[in-house]
Amino acid sequence: MSQFLVWTALEAEGFGANLQHYSPLIDGDVQKEWNVPESWKLDAQLVFGTPVADAGSKQFAPLEDRYKVYGN
């Protein structure tokens, strides 16, 4: 929720943002490079800056091809 609020505030000020989720494979390198305590869990980073172009449109496969429910 806090990421959404920060993202919204950045957008209101004219910035663009991109939420990038971390892979556990790079946790050690990130912790070492930026002195992040090992007790912190790295989930994602919110990269932001001034947009150089509008976001492109996205096309999605039909929902029934992307979302499956199994069981009752």
NORJO-V891951 format. One record per residue. N is the residue number from 1. RES is the residue in one letter. SS is DSSP state (2 for helix, 1 for strand, 0 for the rest). PSI is psi in whole degrees, 0 to 359 (* if undefined). D_FIRST is the distance of its C-alpha to the first C-alpha in Angstrom with 1 decimal. Layout:
n:N res:RES ss:SS psi:PSI d_first:D_FIRST
n:N res:RES ss:SS psi:PSI d_first:D_FIRST
//
This chain:
n:1 res:M ss:0 psi:319 d_first:0.0
n:2 res:S ss:2 psi:325 d_first:3.8
n:3 res:Q ss:2 psi:320 d_first:5.4
n:4 res:F ss:2 psi:318 d_first:5.2
n:5 res:L ss:2 psi:317 d_first:6.4
n:6 res:V ss:2 psi:316 d_first:8.8
n:7 res:W ss:2 psi:314 d_first:9.9
n:8 res:T ss:2 psi:317 d_first:10.7
n:9 res:A ss:2 psi:318 d_first:12.6
n:10 res:L ss:2 psi:317 d_first:14.4
n:11 res:E ss:2 psi:321 d_first:15.4
n:12 res:A ss:2 psi:335 d_first:16.7
n:13 res:E ss:0 psi:6 d_first:18.9
n:14 res:G ss:0 psi:10 d_first:20.3
n:15 res:F ss:1 psi:158 d_first:18.6
n:16 res:G ss:1 psi:156 d_first:17.6
n:17 res:A ss:1 psi:157 d_first:15.0
n:18 res:N ss:1 psi:119 d_first:15.0
n:19 res:L ss:1 psi:117 d_first:12.6
n:20 res:Q ss:1 psi:119 d_first:15.3
n:21 res:H ss:1 psi:144 d_first:15.1
n:22 res:Y ss:0 psi:149 d_first:17.7
n:23 res:S ss:0 psi:136 d_first:20.7
n:24 res:P ss:2 psi:342 d_first:22.0
n:25 res:L ss:2 psi:336 d_first:25.3
n:26 res:I ss:2 psi:2 d_first:24.4
n:27 res:D ss:2 psi:312 d_first:22.7
n:28 res:G ss:2 psi:316 d_first:26.0
n:29 res:D ss:2 psi:318 d_first:26.7
n:30 res:V ss:2 psi:314 d_first:23.4
n:31 res:Q ss:2 psi:320 d_first:23.9
n:32 res:K ss:2 psi:315 d_first:27.4
n:33 res:E ss:2 psi:318 d_first:27.0
n:34 res:W ss:2 psi:16 d_first:24.3
n:35 res:N ss:0 psi:44 d_first:25.3
n:36 res:V ss:0 psi:128 d_first:22.0
n:37 res:P ss:0 psi:142 d_first:22.8
n:38 res:E ss:0 psi:340 d_first:23.5
n:39 res:S ss:0 psi:347 d_first:21.5
n:40 res:W ss:0 psi:142 d_first:18.2
n:41 res:K ss:0 psi:123 d_first:16.6
n:42 res:L ss:0 psi:112 d_first:16.1
n:43 res:D ss:0 psi:312 d_first:13.6
n:44 res:A ss:1 psi:166 d_first:13.0
n:45 res:Q ss:1 psi:145 d_first:13.8
n:46 res:L ss:1 psi:103 d_first:12.8
n:47 res:V ss:1 psi:132 d_first:16.3
n:48 res:F ss:1 psi:160 d_first:17.1
n:49 res:G ss:1 psi:188 d_first:20.4
n:50 res:T ss:1 psi:124 d_first:22.6
n:51 res:P ss:0 psi:141 d_first:23.0
n:52 res:V ss:0 psi:347 d_first:26.6
n:53 res:A ss:0 psi:160 d_first:26.5
n:54 res:D ss:0 psi:151 d_first:24.6
n:55 res:A ss:0 psi:141 d_first:22.6
n:56 res:G ss:0 psi:161 d_first:24.9
n:57 res:S ss:0 psi:153 d_first:24.8
n:58 res:K ss:0 psi:145 d_first:23.7
n:59 res:Q ss:0 psi:137 d_first:25.8
n:60 res:F ss:0 psi:147 d_first:24.6
n:61 res:A ss:0 psi:157 d_first:26.9
n:62 res:P ss:0 psi:145 d_first:27.3
n:63 res:L ss:2 psi:319 d_first:24.6
n:64 res:E ss:2 psi:341 d_first:27.4
n:65 res:D ss:2 psi:342 d_first:28.0
n:66 res:R ss:2 psi:341 d_first:24.4
n:67 res:Y ss:0 psi:120 d_first:23.3
n:68 res:K ss:0 psi:141 d_first:25.6
n:69 res:V ss:0 psi:128 d_first:25.9
n:70 res:Y ss:0 psi:141 d_first:28.4
n:71 res:G ss:0 psi:195 d_first:30.1
n:72 res:N ss:0 psi:* d_first:30.2
//
